[in-house]
């Protein structure tokens, strides 16, 4: 399917509808050297520092926001790139003991605006009952309540740019990307005296894969360990996700998410119903797909059961010989299901076609306005004003990404990094959060990875949590609130473990 090649972050549209607080200048980080003559980096302004406050669930939070850039340099000392970031720090908190979390999205090629305005930032999106009418307001579930935040846009996304356009590709590889993000984190830590602060990473989708690579780069190249890693809908083992239409194990790990989507579409979800689908997926479904295709009455019974569990057309299941993911986009009633949110179908623009030919209703629909809306928020509320184009999603970066001999995203793996991080740092804790109906990175694939880790250190160092929704489950207020509560407990437990 066309979408299976894209392991991208959630996207949505929103409307900025809040009056920004008056900008108050603070002491900004030391200025970087100017850009090379004629460079696009000349369009970037100096850092903007403003003060704000919000009511987060009955708690008044006064905070300082910094929107600016860090410069990277090549071996000759020339400025090679500028990395855009947004930092939020709680006023009056002890910087030496308060956690700081570094946040990025995935793609590869996505800016951090998704997690910024959808989950952790002091402003969050809300939608009308039909999914439209999005507005931006104070976020009662902001993670600023328990951690400072630094949101980072990799080169080629947001307002982050290489000094020379033909050098952007130098940053578009697994290793170079991780090293550049690790360098930005090291710069922020040094310039803001955060050496003693507990440090966390938060990444979504490819950003979860990136978080493990960045943690290793921080450890190896910068001498900075992290206390915790939170991954939202991460890509950990590409083969378990991107071979679901060909290999039985991948299909079996995808089936529970298909079942969850159908249960949610029919408003019949129960934990027991999902558990039954999980048992079927790893027993009869897996063994049937792994053997010779069934025939006769056995085939009719098997395909009918798969169609019933997934809610997909029986004829499509039969054509795919039970590999249900190939039939997941077309629901058979002039509706299509986005892999990012299959529980919320959209009208099919090409119902006469047997395949899904239209744009993705989430990736190519609601998300498209996010870039311009973030520009408005940054300009009006944060005071960061530039005529440079904001790049929400850089598809060129995704196409040209260097997977470094791994054969593309289908062979990408971060399991080794996870094992090594757990073994080298006994303090490290890992939380994986998933929407139960996510088809981009199905939760069962990552449960499989976690379940097959060796026992390293005390139990409970890794955990997986499920929430209603798809790849971007946190845009639902109830799921966002539940995830935030679990994240706050994770930070608290990780801090207590570090003190022991």
Secondary structure in CASP SS format (residue, H / E / C, confidence):
PFRMAT SS
TARGET T0000
AUTHOR 0000-0000-0000
METHOD secondary structure of the structure
MODEL  1
X C 1.00
X H 1.00
X H 1.00
X H 1.00
X H 1.00
X C 1.00
X E 1.00
X C 1.00
X C 1.00
X C 1.00
X C 1.00
X C 1.00
X C 1.00
X C 1.00
X C 1.00
X E 1.00
X C 1.00
X C 1.00
X C 1.00
X C 1.00
X C 1.00
X C 1.00
X C 1.00
X C 1.00
X C 1.00
X C 1.00
X C 1.00
X C 1.00
X C 1.00
X C 1.00
X C 1.00
X C 1.00
X C 1.00
X C 1.00
X C 1.00
X C 1.00
X C 1.00
X C 1.00
X C 1.00
X H 1.00
X H 1.00
X H 1.00
X H 1.00
X C 1.00
X C 1.00
X C 1.00
X C 1.00
X E 1.00
X E 1.00
X E 1.00
X E 1.00
X E 1.00
X E 1.00
X E 1.00
X E 1.00
X E 1.00
X C 1.00
X C 1.00
X E 1.00
X E 1.00
X E 1.00
X E 1.00
X E 1.00
X E 1.00
X E 1.00
X E 1.00
X E 1.00
X E 1.00
X E 1.00
X E 1.00
X E 1.00
X E 1.00
X E 1.00
X C 1.00
X C 1.00
X C 1.00
X C 1.00
X C 1.00
X E 1.00
X E 1.00
X E 1.00
X E 1.00
X E 1.00
X E 1.00
X E 1.00
X E 1.00
X E 1.00
X E 1.00
X E 1.00
X E 1.00
X C 1.00
X C 1.00
X C 1.00
X C 1.00
X C 1.00
X C 1.00
X C 1.00
X C 1.00
X C 1.00
X E 1.00
X E 1.00
X E 1.00
X E 1.00
X E 1.00
X C 1.00
X C 1.00
X E 1.00
X C 1.00
X C 1.00
X E 1.00
X C 1.00
X C 1.00
X H 1.00
X H 1.00
X H 1.00
X H 1.00
X H 1.00
X H 1.00
X H 1.00
X H 1.00
X C 1.00
X C 1.00
X E 1.00
X E 1.00
X E 1.00
X E 1.00
X C 1.00
X C 1.00
X C 1.00
X C 1.00
X C 1.00
X C 1.00
X C 1.00
X C 1.00
X E 1.00
X E 1.00
X E 1.00
X E 1.00
X C 1.00
X C 1.00
X C 1.00
X C 1.00
X H 1.00
X H 1.00
X H 1.00
X C 1.00
X C 1.00
X E 1.00
X E 1.00
X E 1.00
X E 1.00
X E 1.00
X C 1.00
X C 1.00
X C 1.00
X C 1.00
X C 1.00
X E 1.00
X C 1.00
X C 1.00
X E 1.00
X E 1.00
X C 1.00
X C 1.00
X H 1.00
X H 1.00
X H 1.00
X H 1.00
X H 1.00
X H 1.00
X H 1.00
X C 1.00
X E 1.00
X H 1.00
X H 1.00
X H 1.00
X H 1.00
X H 1.00
X H 1.00
X H 1.00
X H 1.00
X H 1.00
X H 1.00
X H 1.00
X H 1.00
X H 1.00
X H 1.00
X H 1.00
X H 1.00
X H 1.00
X H 1.00
X C 1.00
X C 1.00
X C 1.00
X C 1.00
X C 1.00
X C 1.00
X C 1.00
X E 1.00
X E 1.00
X E 1.00
X E 1.00
X E 1.00
X E 1.00
X C 1.00
X H 1.00
X H 1.00
X H 1.00
X H 1.00
X H 1.00
X H 1.00
X H 1.00
X H 1.00
X H 1.00
X H 1.00
X H 1.00
X H 1.00
X H 1.00
X H 1.00
X H 1.00
X H 1.00
X H 1.00
X C 1.00
X C 1.00
X C 1.00
X C 1.00
X C 1.00
X E 1.00
X E 1.00
X E 1.00
X E 1.00
X E 1.00
X C 1.00
X C 1.00
X C 1.00
X C 1.00
X E 1.00
X H 1.00
X H 1.00
X H 1.00
X H 1.00
X H 1.00
X C 1.00
X C 1.00
X C 1.00
X C 1.00
X C 1.00
X H 1.00
X H 1.00
X H 1.00
X H 1.00
X H 1.00
X H 1.00
X H 1.00
X H 1.00
X H 1.00
X H 1.00
X H 1.00
X H 1.00
X H 1.00
X H 1.00
X H 1.00
X H 1.00
X H 1.00
X H 1.00
X C 1.00
X C 1.00
X C 1.00
X C 1.00
X C 1.00
X H 1.00
X H 1.00
X H 1.00
X H 1.00
X H 1.00
X H 1.00
X H 1.00
X H 1.00
X H 1.00
X H 1.00
X H 1.00
X H 1.00
X H 1.00
X H 1.00
X H 1.00
X H 1.00
X H 1.00
X H 1.00
X H 1.00
X H 1.00
X C 1.00
X C 1.00
X C 1.00
X C 1.00
X C 1.00
X H 1.00
X H 1.00
X H 1.00
X H 1.00
X H 1.00
X H 1.00
X H 1.00
X H 1.00
X H 1.00
X H 1.00
X H 1.00
X H 1.00
X H 1.00
X H 1.00
X H 1.00
X C 1.00
X C 1.00
X C 1.00
X H 1.00
X H 1.00
X H 1.00
X H 1.00
X H 1.00
X H 1.00
X C 1.00
X C 1.00
X C 1.00
X C 1.00
X H 1.00
X H 1.00
X H 1.00
X H 1.00
X C 1.00
X C 1.00
X E 1.00
X C 1.00
X C 1.00
X C 1.00
X C 1.00
X E 1.00
X E 1.00
X C 1.00
X C 1.00
X C 1.00
X C 1.00
X C 1.00
X C 1.00
X C 1.00
X C 1.00
X C 1.00
X E 1.00
X E 1.00
X C 1.00
X C 1.00
X C 1.00
X C 1.00
X C 1.00
X C 1.00
X C 1.00
X C 1.00
X C 1.00
X C 1.00
X C 1.00
X C 1.00
X C 1.00
X C 1.00
X C 1.00
X C 1.00
X C 1.00
X C 1.00
X H 1.00
X H 1.00
X H 1.00
X H 1.00
X H 1.00
X H 1.00
X H 1.00
X H 1.00
X H 1.00
X H 1.00
X H 1.00
X H 1.00
X H 1.00
X H 1.00
X H 1.00
X C 1.00
X C 1.00
X C 1.00
X C 1.00
X C 1.00
X C 1.00
X C 1.00
X C 1.00
X C 1.00
X C 1.00
X E 1.00
X C 1.00
X E 1.00
X C 1.00
X H 1.00
X H 1.00
X H 1.00
X H 1.00
X H 1.00
X H 1.00
X C 1.00
X E 1.00
X C 1.00
X C 1.00
X C 1.00
X C 1.00
X C 1.00
X C 1.00
X H 1.00
X H 1.00
X H 1.00
X C 1.00
X E 1.00
X C 1.00
X H 1.00
X H 1.00
X H 1.00
X H 1.00
X H 1.00
X H 1.00
X H 1.00
X H 1.00
X H 1.00
X H 1.00
X C 1.00
X C 1.00
X C 1.00
X C 1.00
X E 1.00
X E 1.00
X E 1.00
X E 1.00
X E 1.00
X E 1.00
X E 1.00
X C 1.00
X C 1.00
X C 1.00
X C 1.00
X C 1.00
X C 1.00
X C 1.00
X H 1.00
X H 1.00
X H 1.00
X H 1.00
X H 1.00
X H 1.00
X H 1.00
X H 1.00
X H 1.00
X C 1.00
X C 1.00
X C 1.00
X C 1.00
X C 1.00
X C 1.00
X C 1.00
X C 1.00
X C 1.00
X C 1.00
X E 1.00
X E 1.00
X E 1.00
X E 1.00
X E 1.00
X E 1.00
X C 1.00
X C 1.00
X C 1.00
X C 1.00
X C 1.00
X H 1.00
X H 1.00
X H 1.00
X C 1.00
X H 1.00
X H 1.00
X H 1.00
X H 1.00
X H 1.00
X H 1.00
X H 1.00
X H 1.00
X H 1.00
X H 1.00
X H 1.00
X H 1.00
X H 1.00
X H 1.00
X H 1.00
X H 1.00
X H 1.00
X H 1.00
X H 1.00
X H 1.00
X H 1.00
X H 1.00
X H 1.00
X C 1.00
END
